[in-house]
Amino acid sequence: MKSNTSKSRPSHAVYIVEGEGESAYWTKIGSAWLHEDGEGFNLSLAAIPLTGRLVIRKRKEQEGKGR
């Protein structure tokens, strides 16, 4: 498996989500790169949460601009 995390743009964003539904609070804490075989991810996290849950979502194009 080849890892291009330092050269390629991440395919997904990693969030910690606290709460449920409309009142949930999402904090972006990292990025993820999909493995070439589509079976997993390489993660780069800026923080490790103690509570809440980790959510990995497909990255939107506007995330890379100004954020």
C-alpha positions in Angstrom: 0.0 0.0 0.0 1.3 3.4 -1.0 0.8 6.4 1.4 0.7 9.9 -0.1 -0.5 11.8 3.0 2.2 14.4 2.7 1.7 15.1 -1.0 -2.0 14.5 -1.8 -5.1 16.4 -0.6 -7.1 14.6 2.1 -10.2 12.8 0.8 -12.1 13.2 4.1 -12.3 15.4 7.2 -12.3 14.1 10.8 -14.6 15.6 13.4 -15.4 15.1 17.0 -19.2 15.4 17.5 -20.7 16.1 20.9 -24.5 16.0 21.4 -27.2 14.8 19.1 -29.4 16.1 16.2 -29.7 19.8 15.6 -27.9 20.7 18.9 -24.8 18.6 18.0 -21.5 20.5 18.1 -19.0 19.5 15.4 -15.2 20.3 15.7 -12.8 19.5 12.9 -9.8 17.8 14.4 -8.0 16.3 11.4 -7.9 14.8 8.0 -8.1 11.4 6.4 -6.7 9.9 3.2 -8.6 6.9 1.7 -6.3 3.9 0.9 -5.9 3.1 -2.7 -7.8 -0.1 -2.3 -10.7 1.7 -0.7 -10.6 -0.5 2.4 -9.3 2.0 5.0 -7.9 5.4 5.9 -4.7 7.1 7.0 -5.6 9.6 9.7 -3.8 12.8 10.8 -5.3 14.2 14.0 -4.5 17.5 15.7 -6.3 16.4 18.8 -7.5 13.2 20.5 -11.0 13.5 22.0 -11.9 12.2 25.5 -15.6 12.5 24.9 -18.0 12.5 22.0 -17.6 10.5 18.9 -15.3 10.6 15.9 -17.0 11.1 12.5 -15.2 10.9 9.1 -16.9 12.7 6.3 -16.1 13.1 2.7 -14.2 16.4 2.2 -16.1 19.2 0.5 -14.2 21.4 -2.0 -14.7 24.6 -0.1 -13.0 23.2 3.0 -9.6 23.7 1.4 -10.3 27.4 0.7 -9.7 29.7 3.7 -10.3 27.1 6.4 
